[in-house]
Amino acid sequence: MEKEKELKGAFVERDLSWMYFNHRILQEAEKKDVPILERMSFLGIYSNNLDEFFRVRMASLNRIAQSKDKNIKQDREKAKKTIKDINHLNACYNKEFEKAVDNITEELEKQGIRLLHENELNEEQQLFIRRLYLEKLNGSTNPIWLSQVKEIGATGDDGIFLAVKRMVWIEDKKKPKVDYALIAMPDKELGRFVRLPKSDDKENIMYLDDVIRYCLPMIFIGAGKATYEAYSFKFTKDAEMDIENDLNSGVMQKVAKGVKSRKSGEPIRVIYDEKMPKELLKRIMSRLNIDTLDTIVSGGRYQNHKDLMGFPDCGRQDLKYDKWTPILKPELETEQSILDTIRQKDRFIHVPYHSFNSFIRVLREAALSPDVKAINVTLYRLAKASKVVKALICAARNGKKVTVVIELLARFDEESNIKWSKRLQEAGVEVVFGVEGLKIHSKLVYISCKSGDIACIGTGNLHEGNAKVYTDYMMMTARPQIVREVKKVFEFISKPFKPVKFRELLVSPNEMKPKILRLISDEIRNAKEGLEAWIKVKINHITDEEVVAKLYEASQAGVKISLLVRGNCSLVPGLPGISENISAAGIIDTYLEHSRILIFANGGTPKYFLGSADWMPRNLVNRIEVLTPVYDEDLQHDLERTIDYGLRDTTNARIVDGRGTNAFPQGTPFRSQEQLYIDYLKESQERNNIKYSTF
């Protein structure tokens, strides 16, 4: 009993650990050795992440905290405490964020890029803005009197508002007439930043907020003698969808209705200019129906800092990281059939280091080859102009039987996935919406061929945009024992109640979690028998309590456990008697760390796995996920190198300690992503000198 209590204290709440993760991104924006425009982008990423976190996770916590169900009293109290802790961290981090914005703005000016306010313009710049108003802004800025607004929250929550205080001076009146108005910023149409004419040899940038502030006399034309003040604010709404259980509606119709219901979600967070007059703030809050459990943050002059991800670079590439051009792997870019190349040996790409076009080539060849009979694919998120979809449509039109399993409930991509579903259906593709109650998150392709079937198993979405930013592996294989089981996953999706056994693949919700626990138990047994015992894991999130407890048990048995965890980590490394053999680090760099890799010592003959699943209850129990064993020695070596480089990183890694300290590791400077790219480039150049006559 005492041990259980001790272990409970060694478990970090998922949402608190997420706040620690996002703070690592903010810390990256504060590093002096990071190029200044990259630091600006990290500020935008931090802010964008926080928006989504409040729309999803904080919204869920609020729902629990406000529930009247007597059966979840303990959960309700726990949610209230978590909300309090998160709000405390958020307030602390917000002060740090505002300071970082000011510091970066000052440093940017030293580099010749200046942010101007509306009262700092010369005559040429004032004329520029007046023309901009007449040509573009006029008609896009339509004030609504606050007295006529009953509920601000009825509008969307992805923009910024200016709350305007207008004082009209009337003759013979000692006091001005005061009224208030709201202006929704037209940043979606015009962008958030406006480049002004240069002055003093500097590039001049202006927030659209300040452009509108300057234009207020023109916007409220005809008011006579008046003065204006404008204060920005934004709010975040509960993004959960209400999906009706309507027997007369199909899955697509239900999700489409659910997306619309999201727009009517309750506001749960407000950020406002701290200089806003109390009377004006009071009126806005009353129209947002803010609850006592909701988050209210006073901030600076500007909100929606996610727009900093698109801050104008003014042609200053010297203020950004050097670009790493994706590498075309020579063995995948020959004139040889890429399907035959895969049949000879397992192949892989590691994006963004390698070009995603190699995978597109697999689909394009499959779409054209007379040897190919059918293609099955799972799709979770898709690019706007998806080459993946175009290749699948091409295959269907060429007479292949194409089946696409598309996840309509990929959060915030629901509308996009509905659109693509319709396009695919119109082209003759069979579209399957999966199993109700189980999100399909696996990344699979099965290609049925006369000459031997092929499967592709990945760690990330089949999305060209993601492949430029997210680090992900795609394994392409013709090994019959793996390919057969990938085919069985598709059969399971179409007939989810039919019992299916997997010998090679780890598949959730079937047996993935028990098998992972068994693999850890094997390491415990080996450690006790004096055999080689260690675990190396690269993953996005670890929050499953059973998995954490099993890792603690392994640590106590002497198993050395090395973790690279990008996001949520409920495990606390380094606790005496509990986790002293566990170390964990999280990397924040140019690319978003996203691949999932598991390596177990297995007594000296390591076992390797890659796939789509994190160690969270949702992935292990409530989703269809796939991890595949890796048998190819080249890929095994690559997976181990990726983890080992990450564990050596001293410039972009932070120590994950369960307390949010986020300290840097000590040692010789080493940047894992940079070294991986250098290695891949060198290997590509060496392979280019090899003749491929054997292919």
C-alpha positions as CSV (number, residue, x, y, z in Angstrom):
1,M,0.0,0.0,0.0
2,E,2.9,2.4,0.9
3,K,4.6,1.5,-2.4
4,E,1.4,2.3,-4.4
5,K,1.1,5.7,-2.6
6,E,4.8,6.4,-3.4
7,L,4.3,5.5,-7.1
8,K,1.2,7.7,-7.3
9,G,3.3,10.7,-6.2
10,A,5.7,9.8,-9.0
11,F,3.1,10.4,-11.7
12,V,2.8,13.8,-13.4
13,E,-0.6,14.9,-14.6
14,R,-0.7,14.8,-18.4
15,D,-1.7,18.4,-18.9
16,L,0.9,19.8,-16.5
17,S,3.6,17.8,-18.4
18,W,2.3,19.4,-21.6
19,M,2.7,22.9,-20.2
20,Y,6.4,21.9,-19.4
21,F,6.8,20.8,-23.0
22,N,5.4,24.0,-24.4
23,H,7.6,26.0,-22.1
24,R,10.6,24.3,-23.8
25,I,9.5,25.9,-27.1
26,L,9.3,29.3,-25.4
27,Q,12.9,28.7,-24.0
28,E,14.1,28.1,-27.6
29,A,12.7,31.6,-28.5
30,E,14.8,33.0,-25.7
31,K,18.2,31.4,-26.8
32,K,20.6,34.0,-28.0
33,D,22.4,31.6,-30.4
34,V,19.2,30.9,-32.3
35,P,18.7,33.1,-35.4
36,I,16.4,36.0,-34.6
37,L,13.7,35.2,-37.1
38,E,13.7,31.6,-36.0
39,R,13.2,32.9,-32.4
40,M,10.2,34.9,-33.6
41,S,8.8,31.8,-35.2
42,F,9.2,29.8,-32.0
43,L,7.1,32.5,-30.2
44,G,4.4,31.9,-32.8
45,I,4.5,28.1,-32.3
46,Y,4.3,28.5,-28.6
47,S,1.3,30.7,-28.9
48,N,-0.5,28.5,-31.4
49,N,0.1,25.4,-29.3
50,L,-1.4,27.2,-26.3
51,D,-4.5,28.1,-28.3
52,E,-5.1,24.5,-29.3
53,F,-4.4,23.3,-25.8
54,F,-7.1,25.5,-24.3
55,R,-9.5,24.7,-27.0
56,V,-9.2,21.0,-26.4
57,R,-7.6,19.9,-23.1
58,M,-8.6,22.8,-20.9
59,A,-12.1,22.6,-22.4
60,S,-12.3,18.9,-21.4
61,L,-11.1,19.7,-17.8
62,N,-13.7,22.5,-17.6
63,R,-16.4,20.1,-18.5
64,I,-15.4,17.6,-15.8
65,A,-14.9,20.4,-13.2
66,Q,-18.4,21.7,-13.9
67,S,-20.2,18.3,-14.1
68,K,-23.0,17.7,-11.6
69,D,-22.5,13.9,-11.8
70,K,-22.1,12.7,-8.2
71,N,-20.2,9.6,-9.4
72,I,-17.2,11.6,-10.6
73,K,-16.6,13.7,-7.5
74,Q,-13.0,12.6,-7.3
75,D,-12.4,13.4,-11.0
76,R,-14.1,16.8,-10.5
77,E,-11.8,17.8,-7.7
78,K,-8.8,16.6,-9.5
79,A,-9.8,18.6,-12.6
80,K,-10.3,21.7,-10.5
81,K,-6.8,21.4,-9.0
82,T,-5.3,20.8,-12.5
83,I,-7.0,23.8,-13.9
84,K,-5.6,25.9,-11.0
85,D,-2.1,24.6,-11.5
86,I,-2.2,25.2,-15.2
87,N,-3.5,28.8,-14.8
88,H,-0.7,29.4,-12.4
89,L,1.9,28.1,-14.9
90,N,0.2,30.0,-17.7
91,A,0.4,33.3,-15.8
92,C,4.1,32.8,-15.1
93,Y,4.9,31.7,-18.6
94,N,2.9,34.6,-20.0
95,K,5.1,37.2,-18.3
96,E,8.1,35.4,-19.6
97,F,6.6,35.4,-23.1
98,E,5.9,39.1,-23.1
99,K,9.4,39.8,-22.0
100,A,10.7,37.5,-24.8
101,V,8.6,39.4,-27.4
102,D,10.0,42.8,-26.2
103,N,13.6,41.5,-26.3
104,I,13.3,40.0,-29.7
105,T,11.7,43.1,-31.0
106,E,14.6,45.2,-29.7
107,E,17.2,42.8,-31.2
108,L,15.3,42.8,-34.5
109,E,15.6,46.6,-34.7
110,K,19.4,46.3,-34.2
111,Q,19.3,44.0,-37.3
112,G,17.6,46.7,-39.3
113,I,13.9,45.5,-39.0
114,R,11.7,47.8,-37.0
115,L,8.2,47.5,-35.7
116,L,6.4,50.9,-35.8
117,H,3.3,52.1,-33.9
118,E,0.7,54.3,-35.4
119,N,2.2,57.5,-33.8
120,E,5.7,56.9,-35.2
121,L,5.0,57.3,-38.9
122,N,6.7,59.8,-41.2
123,E,4.6,61.6,-43.9
124,E,5.4,59.1,-46.6
125,Q,4.3,56.2,-44.4
126,Q,1.1,58.0,-43.3
127,L,0.2,58.5,-47.0
128,F,1.0,54.8,-47.7
129,I,-1.5,53.8,-44.9
130,R,-4.2,56.2,-46.1
131,R,-4.0,54.7,-49.6
132,L,-4.0,51.2,-48.1
133,Y,-7.2,52.0,-46.2
134,L,-9.0,53.4,-49.3
135,E,-7.8,50.6,-51.6
136,K,-8.1,47.5,-49.3
137,L,-9.2,48.2,-45.7
138,N,-12.2,50.3,-46.4
139,G,-15.2,47.9,-46.2
140,S,-13.2,45.2,-44.3
141,T,-13.4,47.1,-41.0
142,N,-17.0,47.3,-40.0
143,P,-17.5,48.4,-36.4
144,I,-20.4,47.0,-34.3
145,W,-21.6,49.1,-31.4
146,L,-21.0,47.2,-28.2
147,S,-24.4,48.2,-26.9
148,Q,-25.9,46.2,-29.8
149,V,-23.9,43.0,-29.1
150,K,-25.6,40.5,-26.8
151,E,-23.0,37.7,-27.1
152,I,-19.5,38.1,-28.5
153,G,-18.8,34.3,-28.2
154,A,-21.3,33.6,-31.0
155,T,-18.5,34.5,-33.5
156,G,-15.5,32.5,-34.4
157,D,-12.5,32.3,-32.0
158,D,-9.6,32.3,-34.4
159,G,-9.2,36.1,-34.8
160,I,-8.5,39.3,-32.9
161,F,-10.9,42.0,-31.9
162,L,-10.2,45.7,-31.3
163,A,-12.4,47.2,-28.5
164,V,-12.7,50.9,-29.4
165,K,-13.5,53.6,-27.0
166,R,-14.7,56.7,-28.8
167,M,-15.1,60.1,-27.2
168,V,-17.0,62.7,-29.2
169,W,-16.7,66.3,-28.0
170,I,-19.9,68.3,-28.4
171,E,-20.1,72.0,-28.1
172,D,-21.4,73.4,-24.8
173,K,-20.8,70.0,-23.1
174,K,-18.2,69.7,-20.4
175,K,-17.8,66.0,-20.8
176,P,-17.5,64.1,-24.1
177,K,-20.0,61.5,-25.2
178,V,-18.4,58.1,-24.7
179,D,-19.4,55.0,-26.7
180,Y,-17.8,51.6,-27.4
181,A,-17.5,49.5,-30.6
182,L,-15.9,46.2,-31.6
183,I,-13.9,45.7,-34.8
184,A,-13.1,42.2,-36.0
185,M,-9.6,42.4,-37.5
186,P,-9.5,41.4,-41.2
187,D,-6.2,39.7,-40.8
188,K,-7.4,36.6,-42.7
189,E,-7.8,38.8,-45.8
190,L,-4.9,41.2,-45.4
191,G,-2.4,39.3,-43.2
192,R,-1.2,40.4,-39.8
193,F,1.8,42.4,-40.8
194,V,2.1,45.4,-43.2
195,R,5.5,46.4,-44.7
196,L,5.9,50.1,-44.9
197,P,8.3,52.3,-46.9
198,K,11.8,52.1,-45.6
199,S,13.3,54.9,-43.5
200,D,16.6,55.5,-41.7
201,D,18.0,52.5,-43.7
202,K,15.6,50.2,-41.9
203,E,12.8,47.9,-43.0
204,N,9.6,49.0,-41.3
205,I,6.8,46.6,-40.3
206,M,3.5,47.4,-38.7
207,Y,0.9,45.2,-37.0
208,L,-2.4,45.4,-38.8
209,D,-3.8,46.3,-35.3
210,D,-1.9,49.6,-35.4
211,V,-2.8,50.3,-39.0
212,I,-6.5,50.1,-38.0
213,R,-5.7,52.3,-34.9
214,Y,-4.3,54.9,-37.3
215,C,-7.3,54.6,-39.5
216,L,-10.0,55.0,-36.8
217,P,-10.9,58.6,-37.8
218,M,-11.6,57.4,-41.3
219,I,-13.5,54.3,-40.1
220,F,-15.8,56.4,-38.0
221,I,-15.9,59.2,-40.5
222,G,-18.5,61.9,-39.8
223,A,-18.2,61.8,-36.1
224,G,-16.8,65.3,-35.9
225,K,-14.4,66.2,-33.2
226,A,-13.5,62.9,-31.5
227,T,-10.6,61.0,-29.9
228,Y,-10.1,57.2,-30.1
229,E,-8.5,54.5,-28.0
230,A,-8.3,50.9,-29.1
231,Y,-7.4,47.8,-27.1
232,S,-7.0,44.3,-28.5
233,F,-8.4,41.0,-27.1
234,K,-9.0,37.5,-28.2
235,F,-10.9,34.5,-26.8
236,T,-10.6,30.7,-27.1
237,K,-13.6,28.4,-27.2
238,D,-14.3,24.8,-26.3
239,A,-13.5,22.9,-29.5
240,E,-15.3,19.7,-28.6
241,M,-17.8,18.6,-31.2
242,D,-21.3,17.4,-30.3
243,I,-21.9,14.5,-32.7
244,E,-25.5,13.4,-32.7
245,N,-26.5,9.8,-32.6
246,D,-28.9,10.1,-35.5
247,L,-29.7,6.8,-37.2
248,N,-30.8,8.6,-40.3
249,S,-27.5,10.3,-40.8
250,G,-24.3,8.8,-42.2
251,V,-20.9,9.2,-40.5
252,M,-19.9,12.0,-42.9
253,Q,-23.1,14.0,-42.2
254,K,-22.7,13.5,-38.4
255,V,-19.2,14.9,-38.4
256,A,-20.1,17.8,-40.7
257,K,-22.8,18.7,-38.2
258,G,-20.3,18.3,-35.3
259,V,-17.9,20.7,-37.0
260,K,-20.7,23.3,-37.1
261,S,-21.5,22.7,-33.4
262,R,-17.9,23.5,-32.5
263,K,-18.5,27.1,-33.6
264,S,-21.1,27.5,-30.8
265,G,-18.7,26.3,-28.1
266,E,-18.4,28.3,-24.9
267,P,-15.5,30.8,-24.5
268,I,-13.0,29.4,-21.9
269,R,-10.1,31.8,-22.1
270,V,-9.7,35.5,-22.7
271,I,-6.5,37.4,-23.3
272,Y,-6.7,41.2,-23.3
273,D,-4.6,44.3,-23.3
274,E,-3.8,45.1,-19.7
275,K,-4.3,48.8,-20.4
276,M,-7.9,48.3,-21.3
277,P,-10.2,50.6,-19.2
278,K,-12.0,48.6,-16.4
279,E,-15.4,49.7,-17.6
280,L,-14.7,48.5,-21.2
281,L,-13.2,45.2,-19.9
282,K,-16.3,44.6,-17.7
283,R,-18.6,45.0,-20.7
284,I,-16.7,42.6,-22.8
285,M,-16.5,40.0,-20.1
286,S,-20.2,40.1,-19.5
287,R,-20.8,39.5,-23.2
288,L,-18.4,36.5,-23.3
289,N,-20.2,34.8,-20.3
290,I,-16.9,33.9,-18.7
291,D,-17.1,31.4,-15.8
292,T,-15.0,31.5,-12.6
293,L,-13.1,28.4,-13.8
294,D,-12.2,30.0,-17.1
295,T,-8.8,31.5,-17.8
296,I,-8.4,35.3,-18.0
297,V,-5.0,36.7,-18.8
298,S,-3.9,40.3,-19.1
299,G,-1.3,40.7,-21.7
300,G,0.4,43.3,-23.9
301,R,-0.7,45.4,-26.8
302,Y,-1.0,42.5,-29.3
303,Q,-2.8,39.2,-29.1
304,N,-2.8,36.1,-31.4
305,H,1.0,35.8,-31.4
306,K,0.6,32.6,-33.5
307,D,0.9,35.0,-36.4
308,L,4.5,35.5,-35.6
309,M,5.1,32.2,-37.4
310,G,4.5,34.2,-40.6
311,F,6.5,37.3,-39.7
312,P,7.9,38.9,-42.8
313,D,11.6,38.0,-43.3
314,C,12.2,41.1,-45.5
315,G,14.6,38.9,-47.6
316,R,16.9,38.4,-44.6
317,Q,17.8,34.8,-45.0
318,D,20.9,35.5,-42.9
319,L,18.6,35.9,-39.9
320,K,17.2,32.3,-40.3
321,Y,18.7,28.8,-40.1
322,D,20.4,27.5,-43.2
323,K,17.9,25.4,-45.2
324,W,18.4,21.7,-45.4
325,T,17.2,20.5,-48.8
326,P,15.5,17.1,-48.5
327,I,17.8,14.4,-49.9
328,L,16.7,12.0,-52.7
329,K,17.9,8.6,-51.7
330,P,19.8,7.2,-54.7
331,E,18.5,3.7,-54.4
332,L,14.9,5.0,-54.6
333,E,15.5,7.3,-57.5
334,T,16.9,5.0,-60.2
335,E,15.2,4.0,-63.4
336,Q,14.5,0.6,-61.8
337,S,11.0,-0.1,-60.7
338,I,10.7,1.1,-57.2
339,L,8.4,-1.8,-56.3
340,D,11.0,-4.3,-57.5
341,T,13.6,-2.3,-55.5
342,I,11.5,-2.8,-52.3
343,R,11.1,-6.5,-53.1
344,Q,14.9,-7.0,-53.1
345,K,15.3,-5.4,-49.7
346,D,13.4,-3.3,-47.1
347,R,13.7,0.4,-47.9
348,F,13.0,3.4,-45.8
349,I,12.9,7.2,-45.8
350,H,13.4,9.5,-42.8
351,V,11.6,12.8,-43.6
352,P,12.3,15.7,-43.7
353,Y,15.9,14.6,-44.1
354,H,14.9,12.5,-47.0
355,S,12.4,13.6,-49.7
356,F,8.8,12.5,-49.3
357,N,8.7,12.3,-53.1
358,S,10.2,8.8,-52.9
359,F,7.0,7.6,-51.2
360,I,4.9,9.5,-53.7
361,R,6.8,7.6,-56.4
362,V,5.7,4.3,-54.8
363,L,2.1,5.3,-55.1
364,R,2.4,6.7,-58.7
365,E,4.1,3.6,-59.9
366,A,1.5,1.4,-58.2
367,A,-1.2,3.6,-60.0
368,L,0.3,2.8,-63.4
369,S,1.8,-0.7,-63.1
370,P,-0.2,-3.5,-64.7
371,D,1.3,-5.7,-62.0
372,V,-0.7,-3.9,-59.3
373,K,-4.2,-5.2,-58.6
374,A,-5.3,-3.2,-55.6
375,I,-4.2,-0.4,-53.1
376,N,-5.4,0.0,-49.6
377,V,-4.4,3.1,-47.6
378,T,-5.2,4.7,-44.2
379,L,-5.3,8.5,-44.2
380,Y,-5.4,10.7,-41.1
381,R,-4.4,14.2,-42.3
382,L,-3.9,15.4,-45.9
383,A,-2.1,18.3,-47.5
384,K,-4.3,20.9,-49.3
385,A,-3.2,19.9,-52.7
386,S,-2.5,16.3,-51.8
387,K,-0.3,14.3,-54.2
388,V,-1.2,11.2,-52.3
389,V,-4.9,11.6,-53.2
390,K,-4.1,12.5,-56.8
391,A,-2.1,9.2,-57.1
392,L,-4.9,7.2,-55.6
393,I,-7.4,8.8,-57.9
394,C,-5.1,8.0,-60.8
395,A,-5.0,4.4,-59.7
396,A,-8.7,4.1,-59.5
397,R,-9.2,5.6,-63.0
398,N,-6.6,3.0,-64.2
399,G,-8.8,0.2,-63.1
400,K,-7.1,-0.6,-59.7
401,K,-9.3,-1.5,-56.8
402,V,-8.5,1.4,-54.4
403,T,-9.8,1.4,-50.8
404,V,-9.1,4.4,-48.6
405,V,-9.7,4.4,-44.9
406,I,-10.1,8.1,-43.9
407,E,-10.4,9.3,-40.4
408,L,-13.1,12.0,-40.3
409,L,-12.4,12.8,-36.7
410,A,-8.8,14.0,-37.1
411,R,-9.1,17.1,-34.9
412,F,-9.4,20.4,-36.8
413,D,-9.0,18.6,-40.1
414,E,-12.5,17.2,-40.2
415,E,-13.8,19.6,-42.9
416,S,-10.7,18.9,-45.1
417,N,-11.1,15.2,-44.7
418,I,-14.8,15.4,-45.6
419,K,-13.9,17.3,-48.8
420,W,-11.3,14.7,-49.8
421,S,-13.6,11.9,-49.1
422,K,-16.1,13.3,-51.6
423,R,-13.4,13.8,-54.2
424,L,-12.2,10.2,-53.8
425,Q,-15.7,8.8,-54.0
426,E,-16.4,10.7,-57.1
427,A,-13.3,9.2,-58.7
428,G,-14.5,5.6,-57.9
429,V,-12.4,5.0,-54.8
430,E,-14.0,3.0,-52.1
431,V,-14.0,5.2,-49.0
432,V,-14.3,3.6,-45.6
433,F,-14.8,5.7,-42.5
434,G,-13.5,3.1,-40.1
435,V,-14.8,1.8,-36.8
436,E,-17.2,4.0,-34.7
437,G,-15.5,4.7,-31.3
438,L,-12.0,3.9,-32.6
439,K,-9.9,6.6,-34.3
440,I,-7.8,5.1,-37.0
441,H,-4.4,6.6,-36.5
442,S,-2.2,3.9,-38.1
443,K,-0.1,4.9,-41.1
444,L,-0.4,2.0,-43.6
445,V,-0.3,1.2,-47.3
446,Y,-1.0,-2.3,-48.7
447,I,-0.3,-2.9,-52.4
448,S,-1.6,-6.1,-53.9
449,C,0.6,-7.2,-56.8
450,K,0.9,-10.3,-59.1
451,S,4.7,-10.4,-58.5
452,G,4.5,-10.1,-54.7
453,D,2.6,-7.8,-52.3
454,I,4.2,-4.7,-50.7
455,A,3.4,-2.8,-47.5
456,C,4.4,0.6,-46.2
457,I,4.3,1.3,-42.4
458,G,5.0,4.8,-41.1
459,T,5.2,6.9,-38.0
460,G,3.6,10.0,-39.5
461,N,0.8,11.2,-41.7
462,L,0.9,10.8,-45.5
463,H,1.0,14.5,-45.8
464,E,3.5,16.4,-47.9
465,G,3.3,19.5,-45.7
466,N,4.0,17.6,-42.5
467,A,6.8,15.7,-44.3
468,K,8.7,19.1,-44.6
469,V,8.6,19.7,-40.9
470,Y,7.9,16.5,-38.9
471,T,10.6,13.9,-38.4
472,D,9.0,10.6,-39.5
473,Y,10.0,7.2,-40.8
474,M,8.4,5.2,-43.5
475,M,9.4,1.5,-43.9
476,M,8.6,-0.1,-47.2
477,T,8.8,-3.9,-47.2
478,A,7.8,-7.1,-49.1
479,R,8.5,-9.4,-46.2
480,P,5.5,-11.8,-46.5
481,Q,5.0,-12.2,-42.7
482,I,4.6,-8.4,-42.3
483,V,2.7,-7.7,-45.5
484,R,0.1,-10.4,-44.7
485,E,-0.6,-8.8,-41.3
486,V,-0.9,-5.3,-42.8
487,K,-3.5,-6.8,-45.1
488,K,-5.2,-8.3,-41.9
489,V,-5.3,-4.8,-40.3
490,F,-7.4,-3.6,-43.2
491,E,-9.7,-6.6,-42.9
492,F,-10.0,-5.9,-39.2
493,I,-11.1,-2.3,-40.0
494,S,-13.8,-3.5,-42.3
495,K,-14.9,-6.3,-39.9
496,P,-14.0,-5.1,-36.4
497,F,-15.9,-7.7,-34.5
498,K,-14.1,-10.6,-36.2
499,P,-11.3,-12.0,-34.0
500,V,-7.8,-11.4,-35.4
501,K,-4.5,-12.5,-34.1
502,F,-1.2,-10.7,-35.0
503,R,2.1,-12.5,-34.6
504,E,4.4,-9.8,-36.0
505,L,2.6,-6.5,-35.7
506,L,1.7,-4.8,-32.5
507,V,-1.9,-3.6,-33.1
508,S,-4.2,-1.7,-30.8
509,P,-6.7,-2.0,-29.4
510,N,-6.1,-5.7,-29.8
511,E,-2.8,-6.7,-28.1
512,M,-0.4,-3.8,-28.4
513,K,-0.4,-2.8,-24.7
514,P,0.0,-6.3,-23.3
515,K,2.8,-6.9,-25.7
516,I,4.6,-3.7,-24.8
517,L,4.3,-4.6,-21.1
518,R,5.6,-8.1,-21.9
519,L,8.6,-6.6,-23.7
520,I,9.4,-4.5,-20.7
521,S,8.9,-7.6,-18.4
522,D,11.4,-9.5,-20.6
523,E,14.0,-6.8,-19.9
524,I,13.3,-7.1,-16.2
525,R,13.8,-10.9,-16.3
526,N,17.0,-10.5,-18.3
527,A,18.4,-8.0,-15.8
528,K,17.7,-10.3,-12.9
529,E,19.5,-13.1,-14.8
530,G,22.5,-10.9,-15.5
531,L,21.9,-10.6,-19.2
532,E,22.1,-7.4,-21.3
533,A,19.0,-5.4,-20.4
534,W,18.1,-1.9,-21.5
535,I,15.4,0.0,-23.3
536,K,15.6,3.0,-25.7
537,V,12.5,4.8,-26.7
538,K,11.8,7.8,-28.9
539,I,8.2,8.8,-28.6
540,N,5.8,11.8,-28.5
541,H,3.9,11.1,-25.2
542,I,4.1,8.8,-22.2
543,T,1.0,9.1,-20.0
544,D,-0.3,5.5,-19.6
545,E,-0.2,4.7,-15.8
546,E,0.4,0.9,-16.3
547,V,3.3,1.5,-18.7
548,V,4.8,4.1,-16.4
549,A,4.5,1.7,-13.4
550,K,6.1,-1.1,-15.5
551,L,9.0,1.2,-16.5
552,Y,9.5,2.0,-12.8
553,E,9.6,-1.7,-12.0
554,A,12.2,-2.2,-14.8
555,S,14.3,0.6,-13.4
556,Q,14.2,-0.9,-9.9
557,A,15.4,-4.2,-11.5
558,G,18.4,-2.5,-13.0
559,V,17.2,-2.0,-16.5
560,K,18.8,1.2,-18.0
561,I,16.0,3.1,-19.7
562,S,16.8,6.0,-22.1
563,L,13.8,8.1,-23.3
564,L,13.4,10.8,-25.9
565,V,10.0,12.3,-25.2
566,R,8.8,15.3,-27.2
567,G,5.6,16.2,-25.4
568,N,3.6,14.8,-22.4
569,C,5.6,12.8,-20.0
570,S,3.9,11.6,-16.8
571,L,7.0,9.6,-15.7
572,V,9.5,11.2,-13.3
573,P,13.1,10.1,-14.0
574,G,15.8,9.9,-11.4
575,L,13.7,9.2,-8.2
576,P,15.8,7.3,-5.7
577,G,14.4,3.7,-5.3
578,I,11.9,4.2,-8.1
579,S,13.4,5.5,-11.3
580,E,17.1,6.2,-10.8
581,N,17.9,4.1,-13.9
582,I,15.6,6.2,-16.1
583,S,16.7,9.3,-18.0
584,A,14.6,11.4,-20.3
585,A,15.1,14.4,-22.7
586,G,13.0,16.4,-25.1
587,I,14.4,18.0,-28.3
588,I,13.1,21.3,-29.7
589,D,14.8,22.2,-33.0
590,T,14.1,23.1,-36.6
591,Y,12.0,20.0,-37.2
592,L,9.2,18.8,-35.0
593,E,10.3,15.4,-33.4
594,H,7.5,13.0,-34.3
595,S,8.8,9.5,-35.0
596,R,8.0,6.6,-32.6
597,I,10.9,4.1,-32.2
598,L,11.2,1.3,-29.6
599,I,14.4,-0.7,-29.1
600,F,14.7,-3.5,-26.4
601,A,18.1,-5.1,-25.6
602,N,16.5,-8.6,-25.5
603,G,19.6,-10.2,-23.8
604,G,22.0,-9.0,-26.5
605,T,19.9,-9.5,-29.6
606,P,17.9,-6.2,-29.8
607,K,14.3,-6.0,-31.0
608,Y,13.4,-2.9,-33.0
609,F,9.9,-1.4,-33.7
610,L,8.5,1.7,-35.4
611,G,5.0,2.9,-35.9
612,S,2.2,5.3,-35.1
613,A,1.5,4.8,-31.4
614,D,2.4,6.8,-28.4
615,W,2.2,5.4,-24.9
616,M,-1.1,7.0,-24.0
617,P,-4.4,5.4,-23.1
618,R,-6.0,6.8,-26.2
619,N,-3.4,5.2,-28.5
620,L,-3.2,1.9,-26.7
621,V,-6.9,1.4,-26.0
622,N,-9.1,3.7,-28.0
623,R,-7.4,3.9,-31.5
624,I,-6.3,1.5,-34.2
625,E,-2.5,1.9,-34.2
626,V,0.2,-0.3,-35.6
627,L,3.9,-0.9,-34.6
628,T,6.0,-3.1,-36.9
629,P,9.1,-5.0,-36.0
630,V,12.1,-4.0,-38.0
631,Y,14.4,-6.7,-39.3
632,D,16.5,-4.9,-41.9
633,E,20.0,-4.2,-40.5
634,D,20.4,-0.9,-42.3
635,L,17.1,0.5,-40.9
636,Q,17.9,-1.0,-37.4
637,H,21.2,0.9,-37.5
638,D,19.5,4.1,-38.6
639,L,16.9,3.9,-35.8
640,E,19.5,3.3,-33.2
641,R,21.6,6.2,-34.5
642,T,18.6,8.6,-34.4
643,I,18.0,7.8,-30.8
644,D,21.6,7.8,-29.8
645,Y,22.1,11.2,-31.4
646,G,19.1,12.6,-29.6
647,L,20.4,11.3,-26.3
648,R,23.8,13.0,-27.0
649,D,22.1,16.4,-27.9
650,T,23.4,19.2,-25.7
651,T,22.2,22.2,-27.7
652,N,18.6,21.6,-28.4
653,A,17.6,18.9,-25.8
654,R,16.2,19.6,-22.4
655,I,16.3,17.3,-19.4
656,V,12.7,16.0,-18.7
657,D,12.6,15.8,-14.9
658,G,8.8,15.8,-14.1
659,R,9.1,19.3,-12.5
660,G,9.3,21.5,-15.6
661,T,12.9,22.6,-14.9
662,N,13.9,22.0,-18.6
663,A,17.6,22.2,-17.9
664,F,20.1,21.8,-20.7
665,P,22.3,18.6,-20.6
666,Q,26.0,19.2,-20.0
667,G,28.7,18.2,-22.4
668,T,30.4,19.1,-25.7
669,P,28.0,21.0,-28.0
670,F,26.1,18.5,-30.2
671,R,23.0,19.2,-32.3
672,S,21.4,15.9,-33.2
673,Q,19.2,17.1,-36.2
674,E,22.1,18.9,-37.8
675,Q,24.4,15.8,-37.5
676,L,21.8,13.5,-38.8
677,Y,21.4,15.7,-41.9
678,I,25.2,15.8,-42.4
679,D,25.3,12.0,-42.1
680,Y,22.5,11.4,-44.6
681,L,24.0,13.9,-47.1
682,K,27.4,12.1,-46.9
683,E,25.8,8.7,-47.3
684,S,23.8,9.9,-50.3
685,Q,26.9,11.3,-52.0
686,E,28.8,8.0,-51.4
687,R,25.9,6.0,-52.8
688,N,25.7,8.2,-55.9
689,N,29.1,6.8,-56.9
690,I,27.7,3.2,-56.8
691,K,26.4,1.6,-60.0
692,Y,23.0,0.1,-59.7
693,S,23.4,-2.6,-62.3
694,T,22.4,-5.2,-59.7
695,F,18.9,-3.7,-59.4
